Structure formats: C-alpha cells, structure tokens
Amino acid sequence: MRRVIPEIQAIAENAREALAAKNRAREAALGRCREALRHSANAIRAVHRGEFDEAERLVDQAGLLLREAADALRDHPDIFYAGFVHDSQKEYAEAKVTLAVVAAGRYPLPRPEDIDVELPAYLNGLGEVVGELRRHLLDALRAGQIEHCEECLDVMDEIYGILVTFDYPDAMTGGLRRTTDSVRGILERTRGDLTVAAGQAELAKTLAEFEERLRRNP
C-alpha cells in the first residue's frame, strides 16, 4: 500500500503547479480588469464633460487591458467566467456606447464583436448607458435644449424596448433582467422630468408672447 504514496505525492505536486499557474493568470487578469474599469469610468466622466478625445483615449486603453486579460486567461475559462471579467467588459461596453451616442456622428456605434466583449456584458452595458443618457439629458434640460432631450429619450426608450425582449435565464444573460428593470425605472422618471420641463417651457413661451403682444398693443 505504501507504494501509492509517491504517486499521491506526484499528483499533489502536479495539482499544486497547475493551481499556481491558474492563480498567476488570475492575478494578471484581475489587475488589468481593475485598470480597465477605472479607465472606462473616467472615459464616461470625460464624455459628460464633452472631452471626447480624452474619452476615446481612455476607452481605448481599457480595451487594450481587457484584451491582455483575455489572453492571460486563454487556458483558464473557469476564471474568465468567474465574474470580474464580465464586470469590466460591461463597463467598457457602457463607455464605448455612451461615447458613440453622446458624440453623435463622430464615432460608429460599436457591436459586441467590434470591441471583443461577451454578449451578456455588452447587453448589460447597453442597459447601463440609459443611466448615463439620463444624466446627459438632465444637463441638456438645464440648458433649455428640449429638442435634444427628446432625442435622448427616444434612444433610451429604444434601448429599453430592445432589452425587454431578451427573456432568457439570468445565467445566460448575466442578470440582464435586473438591469432591464432598472432601465424601466430610469426611463419612467426621465420621461416624467422631461414632460414637466417641456410643459414649463411652453408656458414660459406663451407668457412671453402674451407680454410681447401687450407691449405692442397697450
């Protein structure tokens, strides 16, 4: 029976080496994913400031880091699908789509295959874009750009209308149902805000016209 001891030791050593390699790959990918998250978040902030060139630079860095993370995990799909890659890809997709939508016409709308992200991450990132569009819309609303706000709302509504059709298990979509529920709430609040603001703007216009008529015909 003792003769199996060396075999057990050999198996243990092989397992130790395999797990050590997997852990090195995980650490390499995790660090890159964290950096990609940071660059993507900063890119979104740059978009809201209108700094599109800076946003493009940051989001491109995020994309490079994510490709490096994927390369590090090429032989470790269990780690790739552990969750942290999905989160960083989602933020990256959100940044890419937000930049394309807000800087309308300057950048093409990226598809999942264009930016090398998994479909669940892309769809959830697309849902997160609605929150960023609400922020952009509110900024435009304060500037009195009602027509532009309506265009933003149309895009938000279209995104929701698309996401709600993906009726698949969360294990397949990365929790897309929760994202879609959040999108619906954001859309309803934004529509209400815009309706009130548009009504106030129309009332102000009517009053201004009335005062102008009184001034001309006292």
ZIJO-V964624 format. One line per field, one symbol per residue. phi: phi as a letter, one per 20 degrees, with the letter a starting at -180 (. if undefined). burial: # if it has 9 or more other ideal C-beta (glycine too) atoms within 8 Angstrom, else .. Layout:
# ZIJO-V964624
phi->???
burial->???
This chain:
# ZIJO-V964624
phi->.ffeffffffffffffffffffffffffffffffffgfffffffffgfemefffffffffffffffffffffdgecfffgefpffgfffffffgfffgffffegnecfffegffdlcfggffffffffggffffffffffffemeffffffffffgffffffffeeecggfedmmfffffffffffffffffffffffffffffffffffffffffcf
burial->.....................#..##.###.######.######.###...#.###.##.###.######.##..#..##...####################......#.#..#.##.######################....#..##.##.###.##.##..#...#..##.#..##.###.##.###.##..##..#.................
